Amino acid sequence: MEVTYTSTRSRGKAVTASQAILQGLSDDGGLFVPTSIPSLPVSLQEMAEMSYQELAYQVMRLFLTDYTEEELRDCIRNAYDEKFDTGSIAPLKETKGDVFYLELFHGKTIAFKDMALSILPYLMTCAARKNRIRNEIVILTATSGDTGKAALAGFADVPGTRIIVFYPKYGVSAIQEKQMVTQKGANTTVIGITGNFDDAQTAVKKMFNDEAMKNRLSEAGFQFSSANSINIGRLVPQIVYYVYAYATLVKEKKIKAGDRINITVPTGNFGNILAAFYAKQMGLPVEKLICASNENKVLFDFFSTGTYDRKRDFVLTSSPSMDILISSNLERLIYRIAGNDPDKCREFMKALSTGGEYTITEHMREGLSDFYGNFCSEEETRKTIHDVFRENAYVIDPHTAVAAGVLEKYREETKDGRLTVIASTASPFKFNRSVVEALTGEKSEEDDFVLADRLSALSGVPVPAAVQEIRTSPVLHDQVVDAPDMPAAVLNALGIRN
Ligand SMILES: *Cc1c(COP(=O)(O)O)cnc(C)c1O
């Protein structure tokens, strides 16, 4: 059955999957949503016998219905190959208490965004061919840290594409920054901004909707697309690993096909957990989707009160990829619980951008029953890293620790101790300062590379290649601008006269 995509904010014409991937965001500022959610294609028992790549094909073909089998299999083959340091792509690590960590950090940049961003460039260049696009595609991305490097790594030197990444100069870890500013590739530009992630994301969204700017690009032979987690080409590949995790549990006889599990996701922009929600809608036996926030707990407040309120101080935490006050992908859930009504959804989003808040109806709140939300303080996050290591000799990163800490709160509150999969979104080596300090209980003055070696000694895990590589790489990008100057920086990067 053909699946097409419409905007969360208006009743315009539906577009195909490849058009939605090319466009990123709908013209009205809304997000593309599938007109229907397909059901899982084969039995869970059969899926247990499939490789990651085969399962990826079986799941993705249902959403990307205008790609041919050959096209999609090509994209998957190019994406999930030796770039990953394990053949299983997304392994499960069992720990005490029926908790399984789904390790989504075995790609090039040792964080979960590799899962989608290693395939997006192929989905996108294929989409350009299918739609006879002649313009060069300009990937414009705002990053809170991990997306930037993962997008750069995915798009570097891909013919027919340029990539421009903006990151908060004072809001990412030293290793995250070094990873980005050492990026090679003639088509790459990396720029720091003096504001925070939301400033960067807001400015990027504005450029996408700026008709005058779009015309200038078009005259010069360029067009924007987005690699941000709002692109359905990011969302769909993320559904795969939840199905794969379930299939692995069946294969390893940890559960029987049909048993319901819980899934816990450390959440920022709401993309990863939305993919888990879509997996559940497809028929994956999931009980609760546990949404874990750090001290920027806007989602916890939303789940507990029905009011989304971004008017609050932005907190810099040890889990910077979750330091977000506007969770863009939540809009897709709002659309759904509003009865797939774009008019209602548009009103909420308008209220958010003008007044900084909106409150959903009681009826809509019933649609949130699949979710549980809570948050962890910085202190609780440190303690969780420490405790998980002491009990399991297993080191987790601060983002994953937020999820583990929230799971503990959920279990205490509800006494629901069923088997739970935690999305483990980054290697601890990417945030080694916070992790070493949590493990040892001491502040450290050493540089990040010394800390990587210490973490390796403490955990018995070798320093990943992604960290080794940047030890000696030269800085190739050192531009810093204020948020209002971002459009000028984009034109400049593309060689368009201002
Ligand atoms: C991006 C990111 C998250 C948050 O994922 P969303 O899809 O934005 O909710 C969590 N952890 C890490 C390490 C990330 O990079």
The ligand as an SDF file (V2000), in Angstrom:
LIG
                    3D

 15 15  0  0  0  0  0  0  0  0999 V2000
   20.3620   13.4360   19.9360 C   0  0  0  0  0  0  0  0  0  0  0  0
   20.6710   12.6860   21.1470 C   0  0  0  0  0  0  0  0  0  0  0  0
   19.6760   12.3890   22.0950 C   0  0  0  0  0  0  0  0  0  0  0  0
   18.2480   12.8710   21.9520 C   0  0  0  0  0  0  0  0  0  0  0  0
   17.5760   12.2500   20.8850 O   0  0  0  0  0  0  0  0  0  0  0  0
   16.2460   12.9370   20.2780 P   0  0  0  0  0  0  0  0  0  0  0  0
   15.8940   12.1080   19.1090 O   0  0  0  0  0  0  0  0  0  0  0  0
   16.6410   14.3260   19.9150 O   0  0  0  0  0  0  0  0  0  0  0  0
   15.2310   12.9160   21.3630 O   0  0  0  0  0  0  0  0  0  0  0  0
   20.0320   11.6290   23.1980 C   0  0  0  0  0  0  0  0  0  0  0  0
   21.3040   11.2210   23.3880 N   0  0  0  0  0  0  0  0  0  0  0  0
   22.2810   11.4980   22.5040 C   0  0  0  0  0  0  0  0  0  0  0  0
   23.6610   11.0370   22.7840 C   0  0  0  0  0  0  0  0  0  0  0  0
   22.0060   12.2220   21.3540 C   0  0  0  0  0  0  0  0  0  0  0  0
   22.9800   12.4910   20.4890 O   0  0  0  0  0  0  0  0  0  0  0  0
  1  2  1  0
  2  3  1  0
  2 14  2  0
  3  4  1  0
  3 10  2  0
  4  5  1  0
  5  6  1  0
  6  7  2  0
  6  8  1  0
  6  9  1  0
 10 11  1  0
 11 12  2  0
 12 13  1  0
 12 14  1  0
 14 15  1  0
M  END
$$$$
